[in-house]
Amino acid sequence: MLKVERKQQGKQPRRWMLLAALLVLLAGSVTAAVLLRKTEEPPAVSLHAREDHSGLLEDRAAEELVSVTIRRRGEEAWTLTRGGDGSLVPADGGEWTVNERQADSLRGAMTQLRYEDILTADPAAWHGREKEFGLEDPLVTVTGKFSDGKERTVRIGNNTGLEEGWHYMAAEGDDNLYAVSAGIVEEMNIEFALLRPVPKPEIYAALLDRITVEDAEGKKLAEWTLKGSVTDRDAGSSWIVSAPFTAPADEEAIRNLKKSAENLRLGVYTAPASEENLKQYGLNPPARTLTFHMAAGSTGTVGETGAYDIRDHEERTVTMTVGGRTEDALADYVRFGDEIFTVSAFTLSTFSEPDPRGTAARYPVLTPLESLESVTVEEQGRTLEYTLRTTERITENGETETVRSCTLNGEEISWDAFEAAYQRLLTVTFSGTLPDNAQWQEAYKKYTFRTLSGGTHTVSLSSWDGMHDAVTVDGSTLFYLIRGGMTELPAENR
C-alpha cells in the first residue's frame, strides 16, 4: 500500500507558548459546551458518504470491441474475437460461441473500464516496485482492441487492502496507479474453459423407467427398473432393484434417485473425446458407465410467461461414462457424447458409488390404498378375498360424492374398519436383513395385492428361526419380520 509522506515545516521558537494558549482556549470551549447542553438539544450528527474518486479509462459502446486477449497468472494467453453476428468466438477457430451473459460481461468490462480510485499519479511512487503491487507477474493481463484501431492493455495485481476486493491496476502508457473493484477482477480473471457452453443431459425424472450402473468390465453394479408404465397411477411403488439382486424398491429412495438423475449437470469442458484424451482422463476403459432410459411421454413446465408448456418426448437413452478424478478430488472426468467434462464428484456419487441394498423397500406392503383393487389372504387352506369398489352418487344438495366400499368373500364389510386396518398394514416394517446362509420353511401365509393398473404384488411368510418369519416379496427374500408382525385385516382372526 502506498504511504503518503507529509512535508515537514521549519521549527517555531515559541511553540510551547502557543500550545499553552491553545489548551486554555480548549478548556474554555469545553466549559461553554457543557453549559449550553443544559438548554439546547445536542446537534444532529451528519454522516457523509466516502468521496467518489472513480472514473472511466474507456467509455465506448459494447459493439466497438473487436477482440479481447487475456493472460492469467501462470497460464497461456487466449483471445476471443467478434464474430459476424456480434458474438464472441475463440480466435483459434473453435466451433463454439461464448455464452451471451459472459460475453456481455467481458464487453462491458473492457468498453466501460472503470477504476475506483487513482492511488497515485506519481510514477516514481511505483515504477520499479511493480513486484510489491503484484504487477510484475500480474494476476491477469487484458488487452482489448477496438474498431477504431486503438487498443487498451491493463495489468491487475494484488489486493490493495484499502477496500474489500480492490486490486492494483496499471494501464499501458499511463503513469497512474489505479484501484479497481472486485467485480472488474472477477469479470476479467476468468478461465477460458468456463466460457465454453456446456450441454445439459436431458434426463426427465417423470419419464425414467430404468437406471443402470456398470463397472469397467460391463458388470451391473446396480440397476433399478420400473415394472409397468410411467403413466400408471402406482408407478412410484412399482420400481424394483433388478441388479445385483431382485427386490421391490423403496418409493422414496427411487424418487430421490430419479431427482438426482434429473439434476445431473456437466461442469467444465475439458477436452475432445479422442483416444489419447480418453486414456489420459481414465476413460479407456471407464470406471463406470451410467445409462438412463426414458419412456416416450410428455413433460410440463411453467414458462417465463406463466403458461404451462407441455413437451412431447420420444423414447431415448442418455449414457455417461465416468473416468478418473481431478487432482483436487472434487470432480470426476465424464465423457458425454464426443466430449469430456468435469462433474462434481459429490453429485455423481449417487451413481458412481451405488448402494442398491439401501434402496430396497423396507416395507412388505407396497401398494397404497388409493391404487388397491383387491387383497387375497391365504392361510391354512382358508382364503379371504377383499374386493374394493368405488362408486359415485348424487347427494341431497345435488353434488357428486365418491363412495368407497369393501366386500369380504362377496359380503360387504365396514369400509372404515378395512381402511384403518390396511393403513396399519402399510406401516409394518421389516425387523432386519436375513444372513446369507439363512434357510426357511415353506410359506404358511400369502398375501396377493392387485392394483387398479393391473399390477400384482405378493407377500409370503415362512418360518425361519421360530421367533421370526422370512418375508418373500414378489419372489425376493431379503428380510425377516418378527412372528405376528403383520397386522391383521378385518375378520382374519375369525
C-alpha positions as CSV (number, residue, x, y, z in Angstrom):
1,M,0.0,0.0,0.0
2,L,1.3,3.5,-0.8
3,K,2.2,5.7,2.2
4,V,1.7,9.4,1.8
5,E,4.5,11.4,3.3
6,R,3.8,15.0,4.5
7,K,6.3,17.8,4.2
8,Q,8.0,18.8,7.5
9,Q,7.7,22.5,8.5
10,G,10.6,24.6,9.9
11,K,10.9,24.8,13.8
12,Q,8.9,27.5,15.6
13,P,10.9,29.0,18.6
14,R,7.9,29.6,20.9
15,R,5.8,26.5,20.1
16,W,5.3,25.7,23.8
17,M,3.7,29.2,24.5
18,L,1.3,28.7,21.5
19,L,0.4,25.2,22.8
20,A,-0.4,26.5,26.2
21,A,-2.7,29.2,24.8
22,L,-4.5,26.7,22.7
23,L,-5.0,24.5,25.8
24,V,-6.6,27.4,27.7
25,L,-8.9,28.2,24.8
26,L,-9.9,24.5,24.5
27,A,-10.7,24.3,28.2
28,G,-13.0,27.4,27.9
29,S,-14.7,25.9,24.9
30,V,-15.4,22.6,26.7
31,T,-16.9,24.6,29.7
32,A,-19.1,26.6,27.3
33,A,-20.3,23.5,25.6
34,V,-21.3,21.8,28.9
35,L,-23.3,24.9,29.9
36,L,-25.0,25.1,26.5
37,R,-26.1,21.5,26.7
38,K,-28.3,22.3,29.7
39,T,-30.6,24.5,27.5
40,E,-30.0,23.3,23.9
41,E,-30.6,20.0,22.1
42,P,-27.4,18.2,21.0
43,P,-26.6,18.9,17.3
44,A,-27.6,16.2,14.9
45,V,-24.7,14.0,13.6
46,S,-24.2,14.3,9.8
47,L,-22.9,11.1,8.2
48,H,-21.1,11.8,4.9
49,A,-20.5,9.1,2.3
50,R,-16.9,8.5,1.2
51,E,-15.9,10.9,-1.6
52,D,-16.1,9.2,-5.0
53,H,-12.9,9.2,-6.9
54,S,-13.9,6.7,-9.6
55,G,-13.8,7.2,-13.3
56,L,-13.6,5.5,-16.7
57,L,-10.5,4.6,-18.6
58,E,-12.6,3.5,-21.5
59,D,-16.1,4.8,-22.3
60,R,-17.3,3.1,-25.5
61,A,-20.2,1.2,-27.0
62,A,-20.1,-2.5,-26.4
63,E,-20.0,-3.3,-30.2
64,E,-16.7,-1.4,-30.6
65,L,-14.8,-4.2,-29.0
66,V,-13.1,-6.2,-31.8
67,S,-11.1,-8.7,-29.7
68,V,-10.0,-9.3,-26.1
69,T,-6.9,-11.2,-25.1
70,I,-6.5,-12.5,-21.5
71,R,-3.5,-14.0,-19.8
72,R,-4.0,-15.3,-16.3
73,R,-1.0,-15.7,-14.0
74,G,0.7,-19.0,-14.8
75,E,-1.3,-19.7,-17.9
76,E,-1.1,-19.3,-21.6
77,A,-2.9,-16.3,-23.2
78,W,-6.0,-16.8,-25.2
79,T,-8.1,-14.5,-27.5
80,L,-11.7,-14.0,-28.3
81,T,-12.8,-12.1,-31.4
82,R,-16.1,-10.6,-32.5
83,G,-18.0,-12.9,-34.9
84,G,-20.1,-11.8,-37.9
85,D,-23.2,-11.8,-35.7
86,G,-21.5,-9.8,-33.0
87,S,-20.9,-12.8,-30.7
88,L,-17.5,-13.6,-29.2
89,V,-15.8,-16.7,-30.6
90,P,-12.4,-18.2,-29.9
91,A,-9.7,-16.9,-32.2
92,D,-8.2,-20.4,-32.6
93,G,-11.1,-21.4,-34.7
94,G,-13.0,-23.4,-32.1
95,E,-16.6,-24.0,-33.4
96,W,-18.4,-22.6,-30.4
97,T,-19.7,-19.3,-29.2
98,V,-19.2,-17.7,-25.8
99,N,-22.3,-17.7,-23.6
100,E,-24.1,-14.4,-24.2
101,R,-24.2,-13.5,-20.5
102,Q,-20.4,-14.0,-20.1
103,A,-19.8,-12.2,-23.5
104,D,-21.8,-9.2,-22.3
105,S,-19.8,-9.2,-19.0
106,L,-16.4,-9.1,-20.9
107,R,-17.6,-6.5,-23.3
108,G,-18.8,-4.3,-20.5
109,A,-15.6,-4.7,-18.5
110,M,-13.5,-3.6,-21.5
111,T,-15.6,-0.9,-23.1
112,Q,-16.7,0.7,-19.7
113,L,-13.4,0.2,-17.9
114,R,-13.9,1.7,-14.5
115,Y,-11.4,2.4,-11.8
116,E,-12.4,3.1,-8.2
117,D,-9.5,5.5,-7.3
118,I,-6.3,6.9,-8.5
119,L,-3.9,5.8,-5.8
120,T,-1.0,8.0,-7.1
121,A,-0.3,10.0,-10.2
122,D,3.4,10.0,-9.4
123,P,5.2,7.3,-11.5
124,A,8.2,7.4,-9.1
125,A,6.0,6.1,-6.3
126,W,5.5,2.7,-8.0
127,H,7.7,2.4,-11.1
128,G,10.5,-0.1,-10.3
129,R,8.4,-1.5,-7.5
130,E,5.9,-3.4,-9.6
131,K,6.6,-6.7,-7.7
132,E,5.3,-5.1,-4.5
133,F,1.9,-4.5,-6.1
134,G,1.7,-7.8,-7.9
135,L,2.2,-6.1,-11.3
136,E,5.5,-7.7,-12.3
137,D,3.7,-11.0,-12.8
138,P,0.1,-9.8,-12.9
139,L,-2.9,-11.7,-11.6
140,V,-4.3,-11.1,-15.1
141,T,-3.3,-9.1,-18.1
142,V,-6.0,-8.0,-20.5
143,T,-5.8,-6.4,-24.0
144,G,-8.9,-5.0,-25.7
145,K,-8.8,-4.0,-29.4
146,F,-11.4,-1.6,-30.7
147,S,-13.0,-0.9,-34.1
148,D,-11.1,2.5,-34.4
149,G,-7.8,0.7,-34.4
150,K,-6.9,1.6,-30.8
151,E,-6.2,-0.9,-28.0
152,R,-6.0,-0.9,-24.2
153,T,-3.8,-3.1,-22.1
154,V,-4.2,-3.3,-18.3
155,R,-2.4,-5.3,-15.7
156,I,-4.3,-6.2,-12.5
157,G,-2.2,-7.2,-9.4
158,N,-2.6,-7.8,-5.7
159,N,-5.3,-6.8,-3.3
160,T,-4.8,-3.2,-2.1
161,G,-6.2,-3.7,1.4
162,L,-7.9,-0.4,1.1
163,E,-11.5,-1.6,0.4
164,E,-13.0,-5.0,0.2
165,G,-11.8,-6.7,-3.0
166,W,-9.9,-3.7,-4.5
167,H,-6.8,-4.6,-6.6
168,Y,-4.0,-2.6,-8.0
169,M,-4.2,-1.9,-11.7
170,A,-1.8,-0.3,-14.2
171,A,-2.7,0.7,-17.8
172,E,-0.1,0.6,-20.6
173,G,1.1,4.1,-21.4
174,D,-0.4,5.6,-18.3
175,D,1.7,6.7,-15.2
176,N,-1.2,6.5,-12.8
177,L,-1.6,3.6,-10.4
178,Y,-5.3,2.7,-10.0
179,A,-7.5,0.7,-7.8
180,V,-10.2,-1.5,-9.4
181,S,-13.2,-3.3,-7.8
182,A,-13.6,-7.0,-7.1
183,G,-16.3,-7.1,-9.8
184,I,-13.9,-6.0,-12.6
185,V,-11.3,-8.5,-11.4
186,E,-13.9,-11.3,-11.4
187,E,-15.0,-10.4,-14.9
188,M,-11.5,-10.3,-16.4
189,N,-9.8,-13.1,-14.4
190,I,-11.9,-15.8,-16.0
191,E,-10.8,-19.3,-17.0
192,F,-11.1,-19.9,-20.8
193,A,-12.8,-23.3,-20.2
194,L,-15.6,-21.6,-18.3
195,L,-16.6,-19.6,-21.4
196,R,-17.4,-22.7,-23.4
197,P,-21.1,-23.6,-23.4
198,V,-21.8,-26.9,-21.7
199,P,-24.7,-29.2,-22.9
200,K,-27.3,-30.3,-20.5
201,P,-28.1,-34.0,-20.3
202,E,-31.8,-34.1,-20.9
203,I,-32.9,-36.5,-18.2
204,Y,-36.5,-36.3,-17.1
205,A,-37.5,-37.9,-13.7
206,A,-41.1,-38.4,-14.8
207,L,-40.1,-40.5,-17.8
208,L,-37.3,-42.6,-16.3
209,D,-38.1,-46.3,-16.3
210,R,-34.6,-47.8,-16.0
211,I,-31.3,-46.7,-14.4
212,T,-28.2,-48.9,-14.9
213,V,-24.7,-48.6,-13.4
214,E,-21.9,-50.9,-14.8
215,D,-18.2,-51.3,-13.9
216,A,-15.2,-51.3,-16.2
217,E,-15.9,-54.9,-17.2
218,G,-19.6,-54.2,-18.0
219,K,-20.9,-56.0,-14.9
220,K,-24.0,-54.4,-13.5
221,L,-23.2,-53.0,-10.1
222,A,-26.8,-51.7,-9.7
223,E,-30.0,-51.4,-11.7
224,W,-33.4,-50.1,-11.0
225,T,-36.3,-51.0,-13.3
226,L,-40.0,-49.8,-13.4
227,K,-42.4,-52.7,-13.7
228,G,-45.2,-51.2,-15.7
229,S,-45.7,-47.8,-17.3
230,V,-44.6,-44.3,-16.3
231,T,-48.2,-43.3,-16.6
232,D,-49.5,-45.8,-14.1
233,R,-51.1,-44.3,-11.0
234,D,-49.0,-46.6,-8.8
235,A,-45.8,-46.2,-10.9
236,G,-43.9,-44.8,-7.8
237,S,-44.4,-48.1,-5.9
238,S,-43.7,-50.4,-8.9
239,W,-40.0,-50.0,-9.1
240,I,-37.7,-52.9,-8.4
241,V,-34.0,-53.3,-7.7
242,S,-33.1,-55.5,-10.7
243,A,-29.4,-55.9,-10.1
244,P,-27.3,-57.2,-8.4
245,F,-30.4,-58.9,-6.8
246,T,-34.1,-58.6,-7.3
247,A,-36.3,-56.9,-4.8
248,P,-39.0,-54.2,-4.6
249,A,-37.5,-50.7,-4.3
250,D,-38.4,-48.1,-1.8
251,E,-40.7,-45.5,-3.3
252,E,-38.9,-42.5,-1.6
253,A,-35.5,-43.9,-2.5
254,I,-36.5,-44.2,-6.1
255,R,-38.0,-40.7,-6.1
256,N,-34.6,-39.3,-4.8
257,L,-32.7,-41.4,-7.3
258,K,-34.7,-40.0,-10.2
259,K,-34.4,-36.5,-8.9
260,S,-30.6,-36.9,-8.6
261,A,-30.5,-38.1,-12.2
262,E,-32.6,-35.2,-13.5
263,N,-30.3,-32.7,-11.6
264,L,-27.0,-34.1,-13.1
265,R,-25.1,-31.2,-14.6
266,L,-21.9,-31.2,-16.6
267,G,-19.2,-29.0,-15.2
268,V,-16.3,-27.6,-17.2
269,Y,-15.3,-28.7,-20.7
270,T,-12.0,-30.5,-20.6
271,A,-11.1,-31.9,-24.0
272,P,-12.5,-33.7,-27.1
273,A,-13.0,-37.4,-26.5
274,S,-10.0,-38.6,-28.6
275,E,-8.4,-41.9,-27.9
276,E,-5.4,-40.1,-26.3
277,N,-7.6,-38.0,-24.1
278,L,-9.8,-40.9,-23.1
279,K,-6.8,-42.7,-21.8
280,Q,-5.4,-39.6,-20.1
281,Y,-8.5,-39.0,-18.1
282,G,-9.2,-42.6,-17.1
283,L,-12.0,-43.2,-19.6
284,N,-10.5,-46.0,-21.6
285,P,-11.9,-48.2,-20.2
286,P,-14.2,-46.1,-18.0
287,A,-14.6,-46.9,-14.3
288,R,-18.4,-46.6,-14.5
289,T,-21.0,-46.5,-17.3
290,L,-24.3,-44.8,-16.4
291,T,-27.3,-45.5,-18.5
292,F,-30.6,-43.6,-18.1
293,H,-33.5,-45.0,-20.1
294,M,-36.7,-42.9,-20.6
295,A,-40.0,-44.0,-22.0
296,A,-41.9,-41.9,-24.5
297,G,-44.1,-39.4,-22.8
298,S,-44.8,-35.7,-22.0
299,T,-43.4,-33.3,-19.5
300,G,-44.7,-29.9,-18.5
301,T,-43.0,-26.8,-17.2
302,V,-44.2,-23.3,-16.4
303,G,-42.7,-20.9,-19.0
304,E,-41.4,-17.4,-18.5
305,T,-44.9,-16.0,-19.4
306,G,-46.5,-18.2,-16.7
307,A,-48.1,-20.5,-19.3
308,Y,-47.9,-24.3,-18.8
309,D,-45.7,-25.6,-21.6
310,I,-46.1,-29.3,-22.5
311,R,-43.4,-31.1,-24.4
312,D,-43.6,-34.5,-26.0
313,H,-40.5,-36.8,-25.9
314,E,-39.7,-39.9,-27.8
315,E,-38.2,-42.9,-26.1
316,R,-34.5,-42.2,-25.5
317,T,-31.4,-43.2,-23.6
318,V,-28.7,-41.0,-22.1
319,T,-25.3,-42.5,-21.4
320,M,-22.3,-41.1,-19.5
321,T,-19.0,-42.8,-18.7
322,V,-17.1,-41.9,-15.6
323,G,-13.3,-41.9,-15.5
324,G,-10.6,-40.6,-13.2
325,R,-10.8,-37.9,-10.6
326,T,-9.3,-34.4,-10.7
327,E,-6.2,-33.6,-8.7
328,D,-8.2,-31.8,-6.0
329,A,-10.5,-34.8,-5.8
330,L,-13.6,-32.6,-6.1
331,A,-14.7,-33.7,-9.6
332,D,-14.7,-36.7,-11.9
333,Y,-13.9,-36.7,-15.6
334,V,-17.0,-37.7,-17.6
335,R,-17.5,-38.5,-21.2
336,F,-20.7,-37.2,-22.7
337,G,-21.1,-37.6,-26.4
338,D,-17.8,-36.8,-28.1
339,E,-16.5,-34.5,-25.3
340,I,-15.0,-34.8,-21.9
341,F,-16.2,-32.7,-19.0
342,T,-15.7,-32.5,-15.2
343,V,-18.7,-33.3,-13.0
344,S,-18.9,-32.8,-9.2
345,A,-17.9,-36.0,-7.5
346,F,-20.4,-35.4,-4.8
347,T,-23.4,-35.1,-7.1
348,L,-22.2,-38.0,-9.2
349,S,-21.5,-40.3,-6.2
350,T,-25.2,-41.5,-6.0
351,F,-24.5,-43.3,-9.3
352,S,-20.7,-43.8,-9.3
353,E,-20.8,-45.4,-5.8
354,P,-24.3,-47.0,-5.9
355,D,-26.0,-48.6,-2.9
356,P,-28.7,-50.9,-4.3
357,R,-29.4,-52.6,-1.0
358,G,-30.0,-49.3,0.7
359,T,-32.8,-48.6,-1.9
360,A,-34.6,-51.9,-1.3
361,A,-38.1,-51.4,0.2
362,R,-38.2,-51.8,4.0
363,Y,-42.0,-52.3,3.9
364,P,-43.6,-55.7,2.9
365,V,-46.8,-54.0,1.7
366,L,-46.1,-51.6,-1.2
367,T,-49.5,-50.8,-2.7
368,P,-51.1,-47.6,-1.5
369,L,-54.8,-47.8,-0.7
370,E,-55.8,-45.4,-3.5
371,S,-54.2,-47.8,-6.0
372,L,-55.6,-51.0,-4.5
373,E,-58.2,-53.1,-6.3
374,S,-58.2,-56.3,-4.1
375,V,-56.3,-58.2,-1.5
376,T,-56.3,-62.0,-1.1
377,V,-55.1,-63.7,2.1
378,E,-54.3,-67.4,2.0
379,E,-53.5,-69.3,5.2
380,Q,-54.0,-72.9,6.3
381,G,-56.4,-73.7,3.5
382,R,-58.6,-70.7,4.1
383,T,-58.9,-67.8,1.6
384,L,-60.1,-64.3,2.4
385,E,-60.7,-62.0,-0.6
386,Y,-61.2,-58.3,0.0
387,T,-62.5,-56.5,-3.1
388,L,-62.7,-52.7,-3.2
389,R,-65.2,-50.7,-5.2
390,T,-65.5,-47.0,-5.9
391,T,-68.9,-45.6,-6.9
392,E,-70.4,-42.1,-7.2
393,R,-73.8,-40.9,-6.0
394,I,-75.7,-37.6,-6.0
395,T,-76.2,-36.0,-2.6
396,E,-79.4,-34.2,-1.5
397,N,-77.6,-30.9,-2.4
398,G,-77.1,-32.2,-6.0
399,E,-73.3,-32.7,-5.6
400,T,-71.4,-35.7,-6.8
401,E,-69.9,-37.8,-3.9
402,T,-67.4,-40.6,-4.2
403,V,-68.2,-43.7,-2.1
404,R,-65.7,-46.5,-1.4
405,S,-66.8,-49.9,-0.2
406,C,-65.3,-53.3,0.5
407,T,-66.6,-56.8,0.4
408,L,-65.1,-59.9,2.0
409,N,-65.7,-63.1,0.1
410,G,-68.6,-61.3,-1.5
411,E,-70.2,-59.9,1.6
412,E,-69.9,-56.1,2.4
413,I,-67.9,-55.2,5.5
414,S,-67.3,-51.8,7.1
415,W,-65.1,-49.6,4.8
416,D,-63.9,-47.6,7.8
417,A,-62.7,-50.8,9.5
418,F,-60.9,-52.1,6.4
419,E,-59.3,-48.7,5.7
420,A,-58.0,-48.4,9.3
421,A,-56.6,-52.0,9.2
422,Y,-55.0,-51.5,5.8
423,Q,-53.3,-48.3,6.8
424,R,-51.8,-50.1,9.8
425,L,-50.6,-52.8,7.4
426,L,-48.8,-50.2,5.3
427,T,-46.7,-49.2,8.3
428,V,-45.3,-52.6,9.0
429,T,-41.5,-52.5,8.7
430,F,-39.1,-55.4,8.3
431,S,-37.2,-56.3,11.5
432,G,-33.9,-57.0,9.8
433,T,-31.9,-58.4,7.0
434,L,-31.5,-62.2,6.6
435,P,-28.0,-63.6,6.8
436,D,-26.5,-65.0,3.6
437,N,-26.8,-68.6,4.8
438,A,-30.4,-68.3,6.1
439,Q,-32.8,-71.2,5.4
440,W,-36.6,-71.1,5.9
441,Q,-39.6,-73.4,5.6
442,E,-42.4,-73.5,3.2
443,A,-44.7,-70.4,3.2
444,Y,-47.6,-70.7,5.6
445,K,-49.3,-67.4,4.7
446,K,-49.6,-65.5,1.4
447,Y,-50.9,-62.1,0.5
448,T,-51.8,-61.1,-3.1
449,F,-52.3,-57.4,-3.8
450,R,-53.8,-56.4,-7.1
451,T,-53.7,-52.8,-8.3
452,L,-56.1,-50.7,-10.4
453,S,-53.4,-50.5,-13.1
454,G,-53.3,-54.3,-13.4
455,G,-50.2,-54.9,-11.4
456,T,-49.8,-57.7,-8.8
457,H,-47.6,-57.8,-5.6
458,T,-47.2,-60.9,-3.4
459,V,-46.0,-61.3,0.1
460,S,-45.3,-64.7,1.7
461,L,-44.4,-65.5,5.3
462,S,-42.2,-68.5,6.1
463,S,-41.0,-69.7,9.5
464,W,-37.3,-69.0,9.8
465,D,-36.0,-69.4,13.4
466,G,-39.1,-69.9,15.4
467,M,-39.4,-66.2,16.5
468,H,-39.1,-64.6,13.1
469,D,-40.5,-65.2,9.6
470,A,-38.6,-64.9,6.4
471,V,-40.6,-62.5,4.2
472,T,-40.7,-63.1,0.4
473,V,-41.9,-60.0,-1.6
474,D,-42.5,-60.5,-5.3
475,G,-40.3,-63.6,-5.2
476,S,-37.4,-61.9,-3.4
477,T,-36.4,-63.0,0.1
478,L,-34.0,-60.5,1.8
479,F,-35.6,-59.5,5.1
480,Y,-37.2,-61.1,8.2
481,L,-40.1,-60.0,10.4
482,I,-40.9,-60.8,13.9
483,R,-43.6,-63.5,14.1
484,G,-47.0,-61.9,14.2
485,G,-45.6,-58.6,12.9
486,M,-48.1,-58.4,10.0
487,T,-51.1,-56.7,11.4
488,E,-54.5,-58.3,10.6
489,L,-57.2,-57.2,8.2
490,P,-60.9,-57.4,9.4
491,A,-62.2,-60.9,10.1
492,E,-58.8,-62.5,9.7
493,N,-58.9,-63.8,13.3
494,R,-62.3,-65.5,12.9
